[in-house]
Amino acid sequence: MPTETTEPTEPTETPEPTEIPVTDSNLPNVPMIASASGSRSEVSISKIALIQFLCTIVIVLAGYVFANQIILSTNEKIDTLEYSKAGGEENYKLLREIQKEQVDTYIRDYSRKDPEYFKRLRAKIWLSGSGWFSVPTEKTLTSDEIATLKTDTPVFGNSGATITLVEFSDFSCEHCREFHTSNAISDLVSASSGTVNSLFKNVPNKKDSSSVRLAETGRCVNTLAGSGAYRTYADKIFATPDPAASSEGLQIASELKLDTTETLACATSPKTKESLDREFGQGIYLGIKVTPSTVVVNVKTGKYRIVEGNVGKSEIESVIRALSE
């Protein structure tokens, strides 16, 4: 039998693989390794680190602000409490001044018992330039500031002197009385052959009516009769054990041939108050902290130093020499 022949079949073509798009949904859930150009994981970590850094800054700043507010609030509460105890802010400041005055008194009383100890202590303080009897770092005034300092102020000695000693004092201050009656400044002016003069600035205790009245009357003695009469007025006030008993200086003004009514009208005028306030402001500007204080000024250079307390003539002389070099 004849064999049936079959037609050869064409070979079946193998289908080409279909490309499957890569998306987040069909990626395997395995960690990715960062490539050199950066990967999704690296970006995510950087974002997290940045957020953590910013959160840290915000927390630190918030903590600083909060702590600062607590400190300010605490300080305000402490101040308010202290002011309340003292009967007001002005009374509190006055009490602080009185406390310092008491400490000064204690030091002075103790120095009489053991002079040698305080001589050694005073020498240490003098060299350190801080504390009682201190001489601060040199400062400088302009020519206009020096002229303002001399305006409407009693001047003793040669008006053209190179060195000016500015005495800041209070008629009701015991240490001021001791310093003024020691004649340390007047002796320096007299022995200087015209190279040193002095000014007197009154800084009354505003809580002491007698201190204020004595200063106001003294200001008017200078206005009405000049610096010579004022020098006599100041000398007599400091030489009087109880100057308030002389009707706040009016009796001494009368002895200087001044009309009592005119002097009283001047003393109670706003202009006189403004003048004393100006002197007080000058003291603050210069750095005066206590009375008595002597400001030693070289008029030519403008340099000045402050000598605090009831010091002797030698302490002021040493400052004059230092500023004259």
Contacts in CASP RR format, 6 or more apart in sequence:
PFRMAT RR
TARGET T0000
AUTHOR 0000-0000-0000
METHOD contacts of the structure
MODEL  1
MPTETTEPTEPTETPEPTEIPVTDSNLPNVPMIASASGSRSEVSISKIAL
IQFLCTIVIVLAGYVFANQIILSTNEKIDTLEYSKAGGEENYKLLREIQK
EQVDTYIRDYSRKDPEYFKRLRAKIWLSGSGWFSVPTEKTLTSDEIATLK
TDTPVFGNSGATITLVEFSDFSCEHCREFHTSNAISDLVSASSGTVNSLF
KNVPNKKDSSSVRLAETGRCVNTLAGSGAYRTYADKIFATPDPAASSEGL
QIASELKLDTTETLACATSPKTKESLDREFGQGIYLGIKVTPSTVVVNVK
TGKYRIVEGNVGKSEIESVIRALSE
20 26 0 8 1.000
31 41 0 8 1.000
32 39 0 8 1.000
32 40 0 8 1.000
32 41 0 8 1.000
33 39 0 8 1.000
34 41 0 8 1.000
34 42 0 8 1.000
79 89 0 8 1.000
82 92 0 8 1.000
83 89 0 8 1.000
83 91 0 8 1.000
83 92 0 8 1.000
85 92 0 8 1.000
86 92 0 8 1.000
86 94 0 8 1.000
86 95 0 8 1.000
90 207 0 8 1.000
91 207 0 8 1.000
94 205 0 8 1.000
94 207 0 8 1.000
97 205 0 8 1.000
100 290 0 8 1.000
101 173 0 8 1.000
101 175 0 8 1.000
104 132 0 8 1.000
104 175 0 8 1.000
104 290 0 8 1.000
104 309 0 8 1.000
105 174 0 8 1.000
107 118 0 8 1.000
107 132 0 8 1.000
108 175 0 8 1.000
108 310 0 8 1.000
110 118 0 8 1.000
111 117 0 8 1.000
111 118 0 8 1.000
122 132 0 8 1.000
122 133 0 8 1.000
125 131 0 8 1.000
125 132 0 8 1.000
125 133 0 8 1.000
125 134 0 8 1.000
126 133 0 8 1.000
126 134 0 8 1.000
126 135 0 8 1.000
126 315 0 8 1.000
128 134 0 8 1.000
129 135 0 8 1.000
129 136 0 8 1.000
131 308 0 8 1.000
132 308 0 8 1.000
132 309 0 8 1.000
133 307 0 8 1.000
133 308 0 8 1.000
133 309 0 8 1.000
133 311 0 8 1.000
133 315 0 8 1.000
134 306 0 8 1.000
134 308 0 8 1.000
135 305 0 8 1.000
135 306 0 8 1.000
135 307 0 8 1.000
135 319 0 8 1.000
136 287 0 8 1.000
136 305 0 8 1.000
136 306 0 8 1.000
138 303 0 8 1.000
138 304 0 8 1.000
138 305 0 8 1.000
138 323 0 8 1.000
139 286 0 8 1.000
139 303 0 8 1.000
139 304 0 8 1.000
139 305 0 8 1.000
140 301 0 8 1.000
140 302 0 8 1.000
140 303 0 8 1.000
140 304 0 8 1.000
141 149 0 8 1.000
141 297 0 8 1.000
141 302 0 8 1.000
141 303 0 8 1.000
141 304 0 8 1.000
142 302 0 8 1.000
143 302 0 8 1.000
146 164 0 8 1.000
146 297 0 8 1.000
146 299 0 8 1.000
146 302 0 8 1.000
148 282 0 8 1.000
149 164 0 8 1.000
149 166 0 8 1.000
149 199 0 8 1.000
149 282 0 8 1.000
149 297 0 8 1.000
150 164 0 8 1.000
150 199 0 8 1.000
152 223 0 8 1.000
152 275 0 8 1.000
153 199 0 8 1.000
153 200 0 8 1.000
153 201 0 8 1.000
153 222 0 8 1.000
153 279 0 8 1.000
154 199 0 8 1.000
154 200 0 8 1.000
154 222 0 8 1.000
154 226 0 8 1.000
154 227 0 8 1.000
154 228 0 8 1.000
154 230 0 8 1.000
154 231 0 8 1.000
154 234 0 8 1.000
155 197 0 8 1.000
155 198 0 8 1.000
155 199 0 8 1.000
155 227 0 8 1.000
156 186 0 8 1.000
156 189 0 8 1.000
156 197 0 8 1.000
156 198 0 8 1.000
156 199 0 8 1.000
156 200 0 8 1.000
156 227 0 8 1.000
156 228 0 8 1.000
156 231 0 8 1.000
157 189 0 8 1.000
157 194 0 8 1.000
157 196 0 8 1.000
157 197 0 8 1.000
157 198 0 8 1.000
158 194 0 8 1.000
158 195 0 8 1.000
158 197 0 8 1.000
159 197 0 8 1.000
160 194 0 8 1.000
160 197 0 8 1.000
160 299 0 8 1.000
161 192 0 8 1.000
161 194 0 8 1.000
161 195 0 8 1.000
161 196 0 8 1.000
161 197 0 8 1.000
161 299 0 8 1.000
162 195 0 8 1.000
162 196 0 8 1.000
162 298 0 8 1.000
162 299 0 8 1.000
162 300 0 8 1.000
162 324 0 8 1.000
163 192 0 8 1.000
163 195 0 8 1.000
163 196 0 8 1.000
163 197 0 8 1.000
163 296 0 8 1.000
163 297 0 8 1.000
163 298 0 8 1.000
163 299 0 8 1.000
163 320 0 8 1.000
163 323 0 8 1.000
163 324 0 8 1.000
164 196 0 8 1.000
164 197 0 8 1.000
164 198 0 8 1.000
164 199 0 8 1.000
164 296 0 8 1.000
164 297 0 8 1.000
164 299 0 8 1.000
165 185 0 8 1.000
165 188 0 8 1.000
165 189 0 8 1.000
165 196 0 8 1.000
165 197 0 8 1.000
165 198 0 8 1.000
165 199 0 8 1.000
165 294 0 8 1.000
165 295 0 8 1.000
165 296 0 8 1.000
165 297 0 8 1.000
165 316 0 8 1.000
166 198 0 8 1.000
166 199 0 8 1.000
166 201 0 8 1.000
166 286 0 8 1.000
166 294 0 8 1.000
166 295 0 8 1.000
166 296 0 8 1.000
166 297 0 8 1.000
167 180 0 8 1.000
167 185 0 8 1.000
167 198 0 8 1.000
167 199 0 8 1.000
167 200 0 8 1.000
167 201 0 8 1.000
167 292 0 8 1.000
167 293 0 8 1.000
167 294 0 8 1.000
168 201 0 8 1.000
168 203 0 8 1.000
168 283 0 8 1.000
168 288 0 8 1.000
168 291 0 8 1.000
168 292 0 8 1.000
168 293 0 8 1.000
168 294 0 8 1.000
168 295 0 8 1.000
169 176 0 8 1.000
169 179 0 8 1.000
169 180 0 8 1.000
169 200 0 8 1.000
169 201 0 8 1.000
169 202 0 8 1.000
169 203 0 8 1.000
169 291 0 8 1.000
169 292 0 8 1.000
170 176 0 8 1.000
170 202 0 8 1.000
170 203 0 8 1.000
170 204 0 8 1.000
170 205 0 8 1.000
170 211 0 8 1.000
170 215 0 8 1.000
170 291 0 8 1.000
170 292 0 8 1.000
171 177 0 8 1.000
171 202 0 8 1.000
171 204 0 8 1.000
171 211 0 8 1.000
171 214 0 8 1.000
171 215 0 8 1.000
171 234 0 8 1.000
171 237 0 8 1.000
171 238 0 8 1.000
171 243 0 8 1.000
172 204 0 8 1.000
172 205 0 8 1.000
172 208 0 8 1.000
172 210 0 8 1.000
172 211 0 8 1.000
172 214 0 8 1.000
172 243 0 8 1.000
172 244 0 8 1.000
173 205 0 8 1.000
173 211 0 8 1.000
173 291 0 8 1.000
173 292 0 8 1.000
175 291 0 8 1.000
175 292 0 8 1.000
175 309 0 8 1.000
175 310 0 8 1.000
176 238 0 8 1.000
176 291 0 8 1.000
176 292 0 8 1.000
176 310 0 8 1.000
177 238 0 8 1.000
178 310 0 8 1.000
179 292 0 8 1.000
179 309 0 8 1.000
179 310 0 8 1.000
179 311 0 8 1.000
180 234 0 8 1.000
180 235 0 8 1.000
180 238 0 8 1.000
180 292 0 8 1.000
181 238 0 8 1.000
181 239 0 8 1.000
182 310 0 8 1.000
182 312 0 8 1.000
182 313 0 8 1.000
184 311 0 8 1.000
184 312 0 8 1.000
184 313 0 8 1.000
184 316 0 8 1.000
185 198 0 8 1.000
185 294 0 8 1.000
185 316 0 8 1.000
186 198 0 8 1.000
187 313 0 8 1.000
188 196 0 8 1.000
188 198 0 8 1.000
188 313 0 8 1.000
188 316 0 8 1.000
188 317 0 8 1.000
188 320 0 8 1.000
189 196 0 8 1.000
189 197 0 8 1.000
189 198 0 8 1.000
196 320 0 8 1.000
200 230 0 8 1.000
200 231 0 8 1.000
200 234 0 8 1.000
201 279 0 8 1.000
201 282 0 8 1.000
201 283 0 8 1.000
202 215 0 8 1.000
202 218 0 8 1.000
202 219 0 8 1.000
202 276 0 8 1.000
202 279 0 8 1.000
203 279 0 8 1.000
203 280 0 8 1.000
203 283 0 8 1.000
203 288 0 8 1.000
203 291 0 8 1.000
204 211 0 8 1.000
204 212 0 8 1.000
204 214 0 8 1.000
204 215 0 8 1.000
204 276 0 8 1.000
205 211 0 8 1.000
205 212 0 8 1.000
206 212 0 8 1.000
210 243 0 8 1.000
210 244 0 8 1.000
210 248 0 8 1.000
212 276 0 8 1.000
213 244 0 8 1.000
213 248 0 8 1.000
213 249 0 8 1.000
213 267 0 8 1.000
214 237 0 8 1.000
214 243 0 8 1.000
214 244 0 8 1.000
214 248 0 8 1.000
214 249 0 8 1.000
215 276 0 8 1.000
216 248 0 8 1.000
216 267 0 8 1.000
216 268 0 8 1.000
216 272 0 8 1.000
216 273 0 8 1.000
216 276 0 8 1.000
217 233 0 8 1.000
217 248 0 8 1.000
217 249 0 8 1.000
217 250 0 8 1.000
217 252 0 8 1.000
217 253 0 8 1.000
217 263 0 8 1.000
217 267 0 8 1.000
218 230 0 8 1.000
218 233 0 8 1.000
218 234 0 8 1.000
218 249 0 8 1.000
218 253 0 8 1.000
218 267 0 8 1.000
219 266 0 8 1.000
219 267 0 8 1.000
219 272 0 8 1.000
219 275 0 8 1.000
219 276 0 8 1.000
220 253 0 8 1.000
220 258 0 8 1.000
220 263 0 8 1.000
220 266 0 8 1.000
220 267 0 8 1.000
220 272 0 8 1.000
221 229 0 8 1.000
221 230 0 8 1.000
221 233 0 8 1.000
221 253 0 8 1.000
221 256 0 8 1.000
221 258 0 8 1.000
221 263 0 8 1.000
222 229 0 8 1.000
222 230 0 8 1.000
223 266 0 8 1.000
223 272 0 8 1.000
224 258 0 8 1.000
224 262 0 8 1.000
224 263 0 8 1.000
224 266 0 8 1.000
225 256 0 8 1.000
225 257 0 8 1.000
225 258 0 8 1.000
229 256 0 8 1.000
229 258 0 8 1.000
232 256 0 8 1.000
233 249 0 8 1.000
233 252 0 8 1.000
233 253 0 8 1.000
233 256 0 8 1.000
236 252 0 8 1.000
236 255 0 8 1.000
237 243 0 8 1.000
237 249 0 8 1.000
237 252 0 8 1.000
240 246 0 8 1.000
240 252 0 8 1.000
243 249 0 8 1.000
246 252 0 8 1.000
248 267 0 8 1.000
250 260 0 8 1.000
250 263 0 8 1.000
250 264 0 8 1.000
253 260 0 8 1.000
253 263 0 8 1.000
254 260 0 8 1.000
254 263 0 8 1.000
266 272 0 8 1.000
286 295 0 8 1.000
286 304 0 8 1.000
286 306 0 8 1.000
287 306 0 8 1.000
288 295 0 8 1.000
288 306 0 8 1.000
289 308 0 8 1.000
290 308 0 8 1.000
290 309 0 8 1.000
292 308 0 8 1.000
292 309 0 8 1.000
292 310 0 8 1.000
293 306 0 8 1.000
293 307 0 8 1.000
293 308 0 8 1.000
293 309 0 8 1.000
294 306 0 8 1.000
294 307 0 8 1.000
294 311 0 8 1.000
294 316 0 8 1.000
295 304 0 8 1.000
295 305 0 8 1.000
295 306 0 8 1.000
295 307 0 8 1.000
296 304 0 8 1.000
296 305 0 8 1.000
296 306 0 8 1.000
296 307 0 8 1.000
296 316 0 8 1.000
296 319 0 8 1.000
296 320 0 8 1.000
296 323 0 8 1.000
297 303 0 8 1.000
297 304 0 8 1.000
297 323 0 8 1.000
298 304 0 8 1.000
298 323 0 8 1.000
298 324 0 8 1.000
301 323 0 8 1.000
303 323 0 8 1.000
304 323 0 8 1.000
305 319 0 8 1.000
305 322 0 8 1.000
305 323 0 8 1.000
307 315 0 8 1.000
307 316 0 8 1.000
307 319 0 8 1.000
END
